[in-house]
Amino acid sequence: MEGFDVSLMKSVSRPELIEFEGIHMSHYFTDNWENIQNFQARPDDILIATYPKAGTTWVSYILDLLYFGNIAPERQTSMPIHVRVPFLESFFPGIPSGVELAEKLTTTPRLIKTHLPVQLVPKSFWEQNCKVVYVGRNAKDNAVSYFHFERMNKGQPEPGDWNTYIQTFMEGKKVFGPWYDHVCGYWKKKQTYSNLHYMFFEDMVEDTGREVERLCSFLGLSTPIEERERITKSTHFDAMKQNNMTNYSTVPIMDFTVSPFMRKGKVGDWKNHFTVAQNEKFDEHYKQKMKNTNLQFRTEI
């Protein structure tokens, strides 16, 4: 596997949650902090920002196809998505850091992803007025997806059982901090920073074609309709789940016997996990946390 030292990657052990810059983090995303903060963005870079498990890979793949699907089709079959769209803050043994991968990109634009909350994004992205694509996903489905991700990914802290997990999720004791602050932080930024396009996972599931069209409009791309339709088809969840270049099956720290990286991609799967009591408690807490924002999510479509 290009750029991987599998034996080193297999030695990755589950991290403890640490307090860092006002949020909870894992050392795999803070060990390279100086280089992350000093990263020099270019004006044509595109930053894909999300809370973990909110549709990051989906949007990354759509953007990659929009820009390079025709110019360099071989990328789609020979380079995993995490090489094409580096994860800026990632710093795991046996694999080049996200900063290194981003600096090595020869594409224009460079597509770069981050899970950092808005206040921790390297300043150069704002200074260079880079385009930022943010994807938000409703808290309940996001929590379920993050739970299964933590179960199968040795690079994440031990999630505990579902009941414990939902509690720590509400308390914001998750890598990359509270979901509430994350989605609201970027929503607030959007009000003053016009180069931020805020997308919703639920909208993408409902009508991917429409969302791709909106994305093209934001990016100033005049992609022909038949090309957009082809991209919509290639990025269908089931197609991506089968595609070894997008499903993360090449990453040794993820245990697919526990759960696939791409599990369901549905809206409303939370109903299969939340008990009535958990749901009532969550709703009450959610109302408190979100009372000062006009940001709205759909938990079913």
ROFIMAR-559088 format. One record per residue: residue in one letter; x, y negated, z of N, C-alpha, C in turn. Coordinates in steps of 0.001 Angstrom, whole numbers, padded with zeros to 6 digits, always signed. Atoms other than C-alpha are relative to their C-alpha. Layout:
<sites>
AXYZXYZXYZ
...
</sites>
This chain:
<sites>
M+000850+001188+000000+000000+000000+000000+000887-001239+000000
E-000882+001150+000171+001631-003215-001152-000023-000934+001219
G-000108+000960-001096+002933-005418+001675-000347+000564+001373
F+000372-000591-001283+001936-002947+004426+001112+000904+000507
D-000781-001046-000639+004089-001049+006861-001005+000776+000848
V+001118-000725-000613+001505+001564+007736+000335+000479+001401
S-000348-000502-001331+003435+002999+010694-000095-001117+001039
L+000109+001125-000931+003671-000458+012278-001456-000373+000224
M+001407+000363-000134+000026-001174+011557-000740+000981+000893
K+000669-001020-000825-000974+002093+013190+000324-000192+001478
S-000383+000222-001403+000824+000947+016341-000772-001172+000622
V+000789+001120-000529-001587-001993+016708-000878+000498+001150
S+000851-000416-001123-003258-001786+020103-001033-001084+000263
R+001096+000950-000245-006480-003407+021205+000495-001138+000906
P-000474+001137-000799-005791-006921+022513-000932-000316+001160
E+000837+000576-001054-007038-008522+025704-000540-001326-000528
L+000498+001346+000313-009218-011609+025377+000852-001005+000755
I-000749+001043-000700-007176-014712+026154-000724-001336-000166
E+000526+001364+000105-008220-018309+026821+001022-000794-000798
F-000950+000716+000853-006706-020502+024141-000682-001207-000630
E+000552+001224+000607-007380-024112+023107-001509-000135+000230
G+001408+000193-000352-010718-024058+024898-000959+001093-000441
I+000885-001115+000393-012050-020801+023417+000684+001327+000325
H-000601-001321-000155-011518-017057+023746+000616+000421-001319
M-000723-000410+001197-009010-015605+021314+000733+001309+000255
S-000876-001168-000095-006774-012618+020595+001375-000458-000460
H-001365+000458+000357-003000-012953+020370+000314+000234-001482
Y-000245-000231+001434-003193-011597+016792-000347-001240-000845
F+000369+001222+000727-004638-014987+015812+000623-001257+000592
T-000642+001177-000608-002568-017240+018067+001526+000090-000010
D-001455-000171-000062+000964-015785+017885+000748-000845-001032
N-000657+000766+001074+001688-017757+014703-000526-001440-000013
W+000801+001221-000081-000077-020904+015931+000660-001230-000630
E-000683+001192+000532+002551-023503+015062-000046-000022-001530
N+000028-000078+001473+002751-022296+011460-001408-000186-000564
I+001392+000168+000445-001039-022188+011213-000357-001493+000013
Q+000351+001414-000135-001459-025744+012472+000779-000902-000966
N-000820+000804+000927+001350-027021+010250-000210+000387-001460
F+000230-000439+001381-000039-025295+007162-000334-001209-000885
Q+000223+001125+000912+000077-027687+004205-001025+000373-001061
A+001039-000234+001002-003181-027572+002322+000257-000881-001213
R-000072+000807+001217-003371-028811-001262-001416-000479-000325
P+001339+000551+000255-006231-030962-002549-000948+000981-000698
D+000905-000924+000708-007543-028124-004750-000205+001326+000741
D+000272-001208-000794-007466-025450-002023-001490+000057+000351
I+001381-000179-000476-010849-023993-001079+000050+000862+001257
L+000008-000709-001274-011341-022954+002527-001368+000639+000203
I+001237-000739-000290-013930-020261+003263-000021+000210+001508
A+000040-000048-001463-014943-020617+006902-001276+000684+000464
T+001162-000700-000549-017237-018338+008889+000314+000441+001424
Y-000137-000784-001228-017825-016859+012296+000181+001445-000483
P-000201-001371+000481-016664-013204+012054-001316+000720-000288
K+001123-000855+000399-019117-010873+010282-001234-000783-000448
A+001126+000817+000469-021239-013582+008673-000081-000049-001521
G+000048+000010+001460-020597-012790+005006+001274-000536-000639
T-001277+000548+000477-016956-013858+004653+000479+000680-001271
T-000546-000748+001142-015886-011104+002281-000893-000175-001227
W+000967+000191+001086-019021-011528+000199+000270-001314-000740
V-000233+001313+000622-018442-015238-000401+001404-000081-000594
S-001372-000015+000532-014694-014683-000865+000017+000651-001376
Y+000018-000749+001261-015400-012173-003612-000732-000787-001090
I+000731+000830+000973-017963-014434-005312+000915-001103-000535
L-000888+001090+000418-015466-017309-005360+001145+000526-000861
D-001098-000585+000768-012676-015062-006597-000443+000328-001427
L+000514-000327+001340-014831-013871-009481-000331-001267-000797
L+000332+001249+000697-016027-017386-010316+001244-000628-000625
Y-001209+000656+000494-012480-018648-010683+000896+000907-000838
F-001022-000856+000626-010471-015610-011771-000534+001274-000640
G+000593-001225+000555-012911-012909-012901+000329+000214-001464
N-000304-000111+001431-012269-013663-016568+001478-000180-000308
I-001410+000317+000300-008732-015062-016440+000907+001166+000361
A-000894-001065-000464-007191-012212-014448-000813+001183+000511
P+000878-001094-000456-009567-009230-014405+000750+001105+000740
E-000760-001081-000660-006741-006896-013281+000079-000211+001516
R+000016+000277-001442-006816-008642-009870-001069+000821+000708
Q+001153-000649-000621-010169-007002-009235+000246+001474+000324
T-000216-001445-000199-008791-003474-009446+001332+000318+000666
S-001334-000315-000519-005245-003846-008153+000347-000728+001294
M-000332+000771-001203-005309-006418-005312-001168-000027+000967
P+001094+000074-000976-007355-006024-002161-000383-001454+000272
I+000536+001345-000208-009504-009028-001284+000807-000769+001050
H-000734+000721-001056-007412-009820+001821+001363-000500-000471
V-001218+000562+000608-004413-010441-000459-000388-001158-000925
R+000480+001056+000906-006397-012490-002982-000499-001214+000778
V+000531+001080-000839-008053-014511-000214+000568+000206+001405
P-000654-000261-001287-005626-014565+002738-000782-000567+001188
F+000635+000346-001265-006922-014767+006299+001033-000809+000785
L-001050+000927-000412-004979-017811+007474+000630+000308+001355
E-000560-000134-001348-004618-017112+011192+000453+001417+000345
S-000318-001383-000366-004001-013356+010967+001514+000208+000108
F-001423-000223-000283-000663-012176+012386+000143+001373+000656
F-000065-001382-000487-000481-008381+012684+001348+000610-000355
P-001259-000660+000339+002625-006201+012817-000148+000854-001261
G-000007-000876+001179+003511-004445+009565-000718-000562-001201
I+000752+000600+001109+001641-006882+007323+000395-001481-000064
P-000359+001422+000056+002556-010347+006007-001069-000857+000685
S+000966+000863-000694+000948-013135+008031-000889-000708-001016
G+000917+000727+000866-001988-015044+006639+000645-001234-000600
V-000693+001199+000494+000147-018174+006346+000953+000375-001135
E-000934-000448+001066+002812-016281+004350-000754+000332-001287
L+000776-000391+001184+000208-014788+002021-000579-001225-000713
A+000592+001211+000593-001461-018184+001506+001073-000808-000731
E-001080+000780+000633+001871-019859+000746+000519+000678-001263
K-000472-000756+001180+002685-017113-001768-000994-000025-001156
L+001019-000026+001052-000561-017554-003714+000435-000834-001200
T-000375+000735+001218+000090-018541-007307-001238-000521-000725
T+001242+000400+000666-003559-019157-008159-000300-001478+000239
T+000567+001334-000210-005152-022538-008627-001483+000105-000319
P-000289+000374-001384-007228-023068-006623+000466+001189+000842
R-000278-001054-000973-005904-021145-003658-001271+000180+000826
L+001165-000320-000845-008780-019407-001858+000542+000524+001325
I-000533-000349-001320-008107-019151+001875-001178+000132+000963
K+001120-000151-000941-010362-017838+004641+000457-000225+001437
T-000287+000182-001422-010566-018685+008318-001253+000282+000815
H+001100-000106-000962-012695-017850+011342+000144-001067+001089
L-000222+001000-001044-011361-020797+013331-001193-000942+000123
P+001035+001024-000151-013961-023118+014840+000505-001310-000598
V-000335+001192+000788-014042-026496+013112+001108-000834+000640
Q-000982+000869-000664-011935-028280+015746+001424+000555-000072
L-001349-000594+000061-009017-025850+015260+000510+000208-001426
V-000454-000116+001403-008843-025917+011441+001194-000930-000197
P-001165+000865+000236-005410-027223+010370-000405-001329-000639
K+000406+001354+000417-005678-030984+009856+000178-000264-001488
S-000289+000318+001414-004232-030910+006352-001184+000304-000917
F+001178-000295+000847-007458-029363+004970-000919-001222-000085
W+000852+001200-000020-009387-032472+006043+000720-001171-000677
E-000775+001117+000574-006591-034880+005083+000036+000064-001524
Q-000061-000175+001460-006434-033414+001574-001401+000021-000623
N+001384-000003+000472-010243-033547+001333-000353+001285-000763
C+000243-001298+000644-010341-029841+000457-001487+000351+000061
K+001368-000529-000043-013619-028184-000406-000041+001129+001047
V+000183-001017-001032-014890-026058+002468-001362+000655-000226
V+001259-000748+000129-017510-023328+002048-000223+000729+001325
Y+000308-000636-001279-019107-022328+005350-001216+000911-000168
V+001156-000900+000011-021409-019332+005786-000431+000255+001433
G+000576-000290-001311-023691-019047+008810-000968+001166-000108
R+000918-001149-000045-025622-015946+009801-000748-000041+001320
N+000769+000095-001243-028397-015694+012373+000685+000789+001128
A-000770-000502-001146-027086-014950+015864-000255+001472+000297
K+000327-001385-000379-028904-011636+016370+000678+001005-000932
D-000660-000903+000953-027720-009936+013184+001514-000138+000088
N-001444+000212-000104-024304-011519+013619+000574+000772+001194
A-000441-000719-001203-024008-010070+017130+000075+001508-000249
V+000027-001440+000298-024990-006578+015940+001177+000386-000891
S-001064-000299+000947-022517-006686+013072+001378-000102+000667
Y-001279+000201-000701-019703-008004+015279+000244+001151+000984
F-000103-001135-000934-020419-005250+017832+000556+001230-000722
H-000461-001181+000741-019989-002495+015232+001415-000202-000543
F-001347+000321+000480-016916-004247+013847+001023+000196+001117
E-000934-000168-001116-015282-004333+017272+000170+001474+000359
R-000104-001434-000289-016046-000650+017735+001019+000675-000907
M-000839-000723+000963-014143+000325+014583+001357-000655-000270
N-001212+000742+000332-011346-002264+014513+000927-000097+001214
K-000940-000009-001129-008330-001667+016765+000640-001363+000249
G-000546+001347-000163-007284-005279+016217-000899-000900+000838
Q+000956+000770-000813-010284-006408+018315-000051+000568+001419
P+000138-000533-001363-010886-006116+022073-001054+001100+000065
E+000990-001067-000234-012837-003131+023393-001376-000649+000207
P+001281+000699-000111-016522-004074+022940-000877+000418+001181
G+000913-000496-001031-018045-001984+025741-001293+000485-000642
D+001263-000464+000585-021619-000753+025329-000807-001202-000490
W+000785+001069+000621-024305-002748+023531-000541-000999+001025
N+000568+000884-001021-025862-004132+026715+001054-000978+000540
T-001118+000847-000451-022486-005439+027955+000353-000991-001091
Y-000434+000814+001144-021686-006728+024495-000905-001215-000195
I+000947+001088+000264-024824-008806+024098+000166-001101+001051
Q-000241+000966-001083-024069-010451+027444+001252-000843-000304
T-001244+000747+000280-020487-011386+026483-000162-000868-001249
F+000269+000810+001197-021740-012604+023101-000703-001305+000406
M+000741+001187-000453-024190-014980+024817+000920-000941+000791
E-000926+000825-000795-021426-016157+027158+001113-000610-000850
G-001047+000547+000873-019217-016916+024158+001362+000627+000220
K-001281-000666-000275-016552-014501+025392+000327+000985-001111
K-000313-000767+001207-015719-013319+021896+001174-000672-000680
V-001101+000573+000776-012674-013749+019709-000589-001027-000977
F+000440+001183+000763-013139-017136+017968-001113-000775+000691
G+000874+000832-000806-015368-018407+020743-001482+000249-000194
P+001455-000194+000069-019131-018861+021031-000539-000189-001418
W+000688+000135+001293-021262-018302+017932-000672-001368-000100
Y+000791+001234-000007-023377-021318+018928+000857-001211-000367
D-000884+001148+000262-020480-023787+018940+000547+000054-001416
H-000603-000179+001332-019080-022350+015726-000939-000503-001094
V+000943+000377+001069-022190-022696+013561-000392-001482+000110
C+000399+001407-000188-023113-026073+015091+001152-000956-000312
G-001167+000852+000246-019583-027444+014830+000155-000338-001475
Y-000129+000235+001449-019436-027002+011061-001222-000755-000537
W+001224+000699+000423-023043-028183+010686+000146-001509+000270
K-000215+001400-000361-022128-031416+012477+001054-000628-000928
K-001078+000501+000878-018950-031801+010401-000561-000352-001381
K+000601+000183+001322-021039-031525+007235-000661-001379-000120
Q+000698+001299+000041-022879-034723+008186+000952-001146-000369
T-000962+001087+000270-019664-036772+007840+001039+000377-001050
Y-001028-000474+000944-017564-034639+005475-000727+000584-001210
S+000875-000379+001125-019192-034423+002048+000502+001223-000782
N-000534-001144+000742-016905-031672+000726-000237+001337+000699
L+000324-001252-000686-018451-029045+003002-001362+000496-000498
H+001232-000644+000480-021035-026673+001518-000404+001049+001032
Y+000452-000884-001071-023061-024898+004231-000991+000993-000581
M+000859-001050+000541-024551-021580+003141-000549+000863+001130
F+000579-000919-000987-026778-019114+004973-000009+001415-000567
F-000038-001407+000376-026292-015357+004841-001391+000469-000447
E+001375-000422+000295-030077-014907+004817-000431-000463-001394
D+000316+000514+001340-030424-017105+001713+000684+000831-001073
M-000751-000803+000966-027750-015045-000031-000644+001365-000210
V+000680-001296+000120-029557-011799+000731-001305-000175-000785
E+001292+000252+000626-032856-013306-000396+000131-000226-001507
D-000158+000319+001424-031568-014636-003736+001445-000377-000286
T-001432+000233+000210-027876-014219-004471+000242-000908-001202
G-000171+000798+001220-028218-015699-007959-000183-001486+000243
R+000265+001410-000322-029704-018926-006642+001149-000604+000803
E-001082+000510-000843-026946-019260-004032+001305-000146-000788
V-001189+000115+000864-024227-018619-006647-000120-001264-000850
E+000237+001215+000798-025780-021362-008760+000269-001263+000832
R-000238+001144-000892-025745-023774-005803+001491-000180+000286
L-001446+000016-000251-022146-022841-005108+000736-000612-001193
C-000616+000543+001225-021174-023576-008728-000200-001507-000079
S+000323+001421+000039-022884-026924-008495+000905-000769+000979
F-000877+000629-000999-020931-027797-005302+001451-000047-000484
L-001406-000093+000433-017643-026661-006859+000260-000734-001317
G-000163+000683+001285-018307-028531-010107+000342+000966-001123
L-000279-001011+001030-018172-025313-012149-001197+000135-000931
S+001117-000223+000938-020229-024921-015307+000072+001436-000515
T-000063-001421+000333-020314-021123-015231-001266+000402-000760
P+001196-000399+000769-022635-019717-017952-000884+000955+000803
I+000963-000790-000788-025764-018024-016647+000286+001494-000066
E-000244-001459+000075-024829-014563-017987+001220+000404+000837
E-001169-000248-000846-021480-014827-016188-000422+000014+001476
R+000490+000045-001387-023247-015788-012955-000774+001265+000327
E+000778-001230-000229-025587-012808-013367+000922+001200+000197
R-000962-001097-000121-022616-010501-013837+000659-000023+001388
I-000630+000152-001323-021006-011867-010672-000974+000423+001104
T+001024-000371-000991-024253-011481-008718-000102+001520+000108
K+000091-001470+000029-024377-007822-009785+001240+000644+000646
S-001259-000570-000536-020689-007124-008957+000113-000191+001498
T-000150+000286-001425-021050-008669-005519-001197+000497+000803
H+001096-000632-000751-024176-006712-004587+000630+000833+001119
F-000588-000648-001177-023583-005219-001130+000432+001446-000282
D-000323-001415+000231-023708-001591-002289+001198+000157-000932
A-001152-000064+000922-021248-002264-005129+001289-000318+000752
M-001198+000379-000762-018817-003971-002742+000385+001073+001012
K-000263-001039-000999-019174-001216-000165+000761+001184-000631
Q-000675-001104+000711-018023+001322-002804+001367-000411-000567
N-001194+000519+000671-015190-000914-004043+001167-000077+000993
N-001126-000052-000944-011875-000100-002333+000780-001299+000084
M-000704+001282-000037-010570-003558-003179-000765-001049+000825
T+000765+000959-000806-013352-005252-001173-000518+000586+001318
N+000643-000588-001188-014389-002766+001527+000951+000240+001179
Y-001000-000076-001084-011205-002910+003647+000403+001421+000385
S-000364-001385-000325-010737+000861+003477+001511+000210-000049
T-001454-000147+000094-007034+000232+002799+000715-000536+001245
V-000627+000586-001188-006441-001388+006210+000031+001029+001131
P-000107-001117-000948-005081+001205+008692-000576-000249+001388
I+000484+000214-001384-006298-000522+011888-001509+000177+000120
M+001463-000162-000055-009929+000044+010925-000376+001474-000109
D+000373-001412-000061-011497+003380+011803-001397+000196-000593
F+001274-000142+000712-014194+004153+009248-000817+001191+000493
T+000789-001105-000553-015188+007307+011118-000933-000533+001093
V+000853+000615-001022-016635+004994+013792-001128-000777-000664
S+000979+000819+000710-018360+002564+011428+000701-000592-001215
P-000651+000634+001142-017687+001237+007923+000158-001505+000227
F-000185+001455-000090-016356-002332+007587-001261-000685-000522
M+001260+000514+000541-019381-003023+005399-001081+000998+000384
R+000900-000971-000602-022227-001440+007292-001355-000006-000689
K+001352+000039+000571-025658-002606+006136-000254-001241-000852
G+000207+001229+000752-025580-006225+004970-001458-000421-000078
K+001446+000282+000017-029246-006566+005888-000340-001173+000915
V+000547+000994-000923-031333-009280+007539-001068+000712+000821
G+001012-000604-000860-033305-008073+010554+000407+001335+000607
D-000454-001265-000596-031195-005031+011504+000070-000103+001529
W-000033+000193-001462-031051-006558+015005-001177+000696+000693
K+001175-000627-000608-034519-005086+015586+000260+001458+000381
N-000361-001391-000330-032902-001629+015651+000929+000087+001207
H-000966+000005-001098-030601-002692+018491-000521-000664+001271
F+000476+000762-001165-032285-005241+020766-001203+000692+000649
T+001211-000428-000706-034655-003970+023422-000889-001235+000159
V+000917+001126-000206-037696-006126+024185+000583-000955+001048
A-000567+000832-001080-036033-007354+027400+001224-000777-000480
Q-001198+000677+000522-032728-008126+025662-000402-001138-000940
N+000453+000983+000977-034581-009985+022939-000576-001241+000692
E+000588+001134-000730-036540-012131+025407+001088-000835+000668
K-001105+000687-000682-033411-012973+027358+000836-000798-001016
F-000809+000627+001052-031507-013775+024172-000715-001252-000538
D+000782+001126+000538-034307-016021+022835+000016-001196+000950
E+000013+001062-001018-034441-017993+026082+001344-000736+000011
H-001364+000544-000026-030683-018495+026106+000282-000784-001283
Y-000207+000621+001313-030649-019343+022394-000645-001398-000039
K+000732+001276-000010-033237-022085+022894+000807-001078+000729
Q-000826+000937-000788-031015-023711+025527+001224-000440-000801
K-001266+000262+000700-027856-023424+023452-000192-000849-001256
M+000206+000640+001301-029416-024769+020257-000945-001202+000077
K+001035+001039-000128-031667-027472+021686+000436-001363-000560
N-000461+001310+000471-029468-030357+020523+000371-000036-001482
T-000334-000021+001433-029204-029390+016860-001259+000223-000826
N+001129-000282+000908-031559-029365+013893+000321+001180-000917
L-000406-001174+000783-029741-026320+012502-000958+001155+000275
Q+001002-001077-000148-032245-023500+011854+000456+001252-000729
F-000310-001291+000622-031673-019824+011144-001253+000853-000098
R+001099-000962+000121-034021-017118+009949+000491+001359+000478
T-000401-001333-000489-033920-013759+011746-000684+001102-000797
E+000560-000975+000953-036015-012088+009042-000367-000749-001276
I+000400+000661+001279-036849-012750+005405-001102+000819-000668
</sites>
